[in-house]
């Protein structure tokens, strides 16, 4: 047991469903073996009475969405949580509420991916073209699709990236299928990827890549002019039914492997996860990556806050290691510890799955509508997990934010 960890307190708030699914009691037991106290938080009660807290782990996505829909009880819970954060800037939040709001909005997260692609300047990485449809398709829709470089087929998704409805999607094959688009939604170009999805589960500096089934290859469905027949019908599907480990669907049955079928590059996955951590200041998230079977490029098609970590057997170990790292940052006199239990001077030199060089700096975005670095001397004690500044010109429910400090590069 690390003696300097003794007496540290970690609070957590997860839904009962999430607690059972993750068997989170096992995590609490692991923490206690390292001398860390674990407290299940009750947001119905003042958090001051449940502290002090060195770290808070949460998945407040449902509560945040309900609060944004003007549910008074949820608004009170979120405000109580935020009040505690404001009163205790020394408490580490996994993860910051502004960053979670960004991930709850597919438009915001896709724009983030697009801008990060431009910053990374890596030909192995691409962001699929996308646009929002706020109203029914009309005479100008095709022109808008062309303007945003969208081609058929494309996928329709809800703008909100969480909840049961967020998994309901549709594949539109032609102009005739535009009648099936249900606004408000986000449409994203479909990229053929040989029916393989790579789920990247990130915990701080570590990540695990898990292969899942995915949609098979499709071609544009326009046939009425070329062959005299009807256009291909829109396909409606639930992404959970397609890409869960146990999924079995006709939509994932690949007729033939086409083009490039290489696995994802560890270097590229490291780069993507590191840049997302730096841009949002988050630690617990998932990235959905597919490989374009024509170009071999890695395309990020979704980002998820605090995913299920199915297929990650060492999730609790990785999580407590990350907590130890962030607590160590507050305690310079504590023994140096990297998330892979390797001394810092060794970590940067290891090649392979477990470590990589540290990040060299910030991700900067030169636009008026993106993430802002906070420059407030009064907040000098606020940790990187909380120092998030939002542009007030953006819609209040979904504001893009960025942490002002770069984190270490990813490992594993």
N, C-alpha and C positions, 0 to 999 in steps of 0.2 A: 504494500500500500504506500502511495506517495504521501508522506507526512504533511506536506504543504496543502494537500487537498482536503485534509480532515476538517470538517466543519463547513465546507462549501455547500451551498444549497441550490438545488435545481428544482424549479417549479415547472409543471407542465399542464397544459389544457388541451385535451383531445376529446373528440366525441367518444361516447361509449363504444360505438361500432369500431372506431379506429383503434381504441385501446385493446379491444378483444382481438381484432384482426392482426395487430402487431404483437400481441401478447406482451404488452408494455410493462407488465409486472416483472418480467425477466430482465428488462433494462434497469428497472429500479433496484433489483437485487444486485445486478452487476455494479451499479454505481455505489451501492453501500459497501461492497467489497473493497472499493477504492477509497472509502472514507467520505463519500459524497452523500449528503442527505437529499432525498427526493420527496417532493411534496406535490400531490395532485391538487391543482388550484380549483377553487369554486368561485366563478365570476359573479355569482349572486351575492357574494360577501365582499367586503372591502379587502383588497389585496394587501393593504398595509398590515392587517391582522394576520396575514399568512406569510409575511416576510420575516427577516430580510431574504432577498433572492439574488443570487449571483448570476444565474442564467434562467431564462424562461424559454421553454420549447412549446410551440403551439401550432395548431392548425385551426385558425379562426375563419376559414374561407366561407363556411355556411353562414356564420354569424355576420360577417362583413357584407355578404350579399343580401341578407335579410335586412340589415341596417340600411343599405343603399336603397332598399325598397320601402323605406320609411316605417319599418317595424319598430315600434317604440322600445320594446324590451331589448331587442338586439342592439339598437342604438345606444341604450344605457350600458349594455355590457361592453361594447367597443369603447365607449367613452371612459368607462371605469378602467379598462385596460390601458388606454392611452394616458389617462391621468397618472397612473402609476409609473409608466415609462417616463413621462415628463418630470415626475418628482424624483426619479431614481435613474439618472443618466448613466450611472455606473453599471446598471444591470444589462447584461448581454441578452439581446432578443433574437431568437432563432425562429422566424426571420422577421425583418422589419415590416410593419404594416403597409407603408407606401409601396414597397417592392411587391408584396403580395397582391395589392390592388392592380399593379401593372400586369402581373401574370394572370389575373382573373379576366382580363380584357384581351381577347385575341388580336384585335387591331393594334393595341399598344405593344404587345409582345412580338407580333410579326414585324412591326416597324422597328423595334429594338433589334431583332435578328437582321433585318435589312441593313441597318446602319452599322452594326457590328461587322457584317460581311464586308462593307466598304472599308472599315478600319483595319480589318485583319489582312486584306489584300492577299488572299490565298486562293489560287485557282481551284483548289481541291474542295472549296466550300461554296455553296450557293444558297440563296434564300428564294423559295418559290414566289413568283409574282402573286400579289393578293390585292383585294380591294374590299371595301365595305359597301353593302347594298342596304340603304336605309329605307327604301320604298320599293314598291312593285316595279318590275322591269318594264321599260317603256321603249319608245323609239330611239332614245339616245343610249340605250344600254350597250349595244354592240360597239358604239364609238368609245364608250368608257372602258370596255374590256380591252379594246385595242390600245387605248391610251395607257393602261396599266400593264400592257404586255401579257394579258391573260389569253390563253388559248383553250380550246376544248380538247379533252374533257377537263372539267375542274370540279373541285369539291366544295359544297356548301356546308358551313359550320355555323353554329350559334356564336354570337359575339362573346357571350359569357362563357368562360372556359372551365366552369365547374358546375357540378350538379347533374342530375339524371338527364336532363334535356341536352346538356352539352355533348353527349355522346351520339345524339341523333344527327345523322349526316346524309348527304345526297350527292351522287355523282351526276353531273349534267354533261351530256355528250354533244349537244348541238343547240343552235339558236331556238329550235322548236321546244327544247327542254327548259327554256328560261321561264316558262309559265309555272314551272314547279318550284321555283325559288321562293322561299318564304322569308321576307325581311322581318326584322332586322337581322342581318347575317353577314358573315365574312366568307368570301369565295377565294379559293386558293388553287393555283394551277396543280393539276395532278401530274405526278412524275412517275413514270414506270420504274419499278424497283424490284422486279422479280419476286413479289409477294413476301418480302422479308423486311421487318421493322426491327430496328435496334433501339431498345429502351436503355437509356443511360441514366443510372441512378447515382446521384451525386450526394456525398456527405463531406462537406468541407473540401479538403484537398484530395479526397479519394473518390473514385467512381467505379462502378461496375457496369459492364455492358451485357445485357441479356437479349438474346434473339427471340423474336416473337413472329407469329404469322401475320400477314398483312394482305392488302388487296392485290389481286393479280394484275397483270398488265392489261391496259385498255388502250384502244385507239379512238380517234374522233369518230362520232357516230353518225355523221352526215351521210345519208345514202339516198335520200329522196330524189336528188338531182342526178346523181351519178348512176344509180341503178334502178331508179323508178320505184323504189320501195320506201317504207316509212323510216323515219329517223329512229335511232336506238332509244329505247325508253329510259327515263331517269331511273337510277337505282337508289333506293332508300335503304339505309342500313344503320345499325348501332355499332359504333366502333368497339365497344366492350365485347360484343359478340364475335368480332373479327380478330381482335389482337390479344385476347387473353391467352395464357399458356395452354389452356385446355380447349381453345376455340377450334371448331370444325365447321367450315362454311364453304359453300360453292364459290363464294367471292374470293377465297384464298387459294382455290385449287388452280395452280399454275399449269397451263397447257404445255408450255415449252419455255425453257430458260432462254432469254434473249440478251444478247450483248454482254455487257460487263456484269460479272457476278462476284466481284472481289469482296472480302470482308472489310469492315471499317478500319481506317488507319488509327492506331493508338495515338499517334502524334496529333492528328487532326481532332480527335475526340478530346484530348487534353486541352488543346487550344480553344475549342469551342466552350468547354465547361469553365475554363479559367476566365475567359472574357465575359461570360455571363455572370460569374461570381463578382468580378470586378465592377461590372456595369450596374448591378443591382444590390450588391452587398448581401447576397443570400448564401445559405449553406446547405439547405435541404430542398432539393428540387430534382425533377426528372426532365430529360431531353429526349424527344422522339426524333430519331435520325433514320433517313433512308438513303440508299446509294443509287443515284441515277444510272440506270443500266446502259445508257448511251454514252455518258461522259465520265462515269466513275466518280462524280462529285458527291460530296456529303451534303444533304439537304436537311435542315432543321425544320420540321413541320409542326411542332408544338413544344411548349415548355409547361411543366406542371409543378405547382407548389406542393411540397411535402407529399410525394407519391406513396404508393403502397409498398415499395421495395420488395416486391415478390421476386424471388430468385436471387436475393442478396443474403446469403447465409450469415455473413459477418456484420450485418447492419448495426446491431447494438454495440459491437466492439468498435466499429468505425465511428459511431456517434459519440461514444464516451471518449474516444481518443481525440475527436475534434473539440469536444467540450474542454478537455484537458489543455489543448493547444490555446483556445481562446482565453481560458482562465490564466494560463501562463503569461499571456500577453499583458494581463493586468498586474502580474506579480513578477517583475524582472528578476527578483532574487531566487525564484524557484528554478529547479534543474531544467535545462533546456530539453524540450521534447517536441518531436515532429510527429505528425499523425501516423506515420508508418513505423513509429518507435525507433527512428534512426536519428542520430545526431545531425544537427543542421549542416555541419561541414561535410558530412557524408551524403546527405540526401541529394544535394545538387549534382553529385557526380555519378549517381546510380542510373544505369540505363535499363530500360525494360518497363515492366508493368507497375513498379512501385513508386517511382519518383521522377521528377524532372526539374530543370532549372527554375529558379524563382521568377516571378513576373517582374518585368523591368520598369513598369510605370502605369500610368493611368490610361483609361480609355476615354478619349475626349471627343465630344460631338459638337461641331460648330453649327448649331441651329438654335433658333429661338424657342422651339417647342419641345425641346428634349430635356435631358437630365441636367440639373444645376448643381454645382458644388456649393456647399454652404460656407459662407465666409463671415461667421459671426463670432467675434472674440468671446462673447458671453457663453458660448457653447464649447469652449475649448476642452472641457472635461468629458464631453459626450463621446461615447465610443463609436467606432466606425459602423457598428451594427445599427446605430440610431441616428447618426448625423446625416439625415436625408432631407433634402430641401426640394419642395415641389413648386413648379411654376403655377402661380395662381391663375394664369390666363387659360389653363387647361380645364376641361370639365372636372368638377369637384369629385365625382365618383371614381374617376380613373386618371390619376396624374402620374406622369413619368418621373421617376426619381433615380438618383444614382448616389452610391456611397462615395465619400470624398477620399477614401484611401484604397489603394490597390491591395488585394490579398495575395497570398502566395500562389504559385502555380499549382495546378492540380497534380495528383499523383495516382498511382495504382496502374 
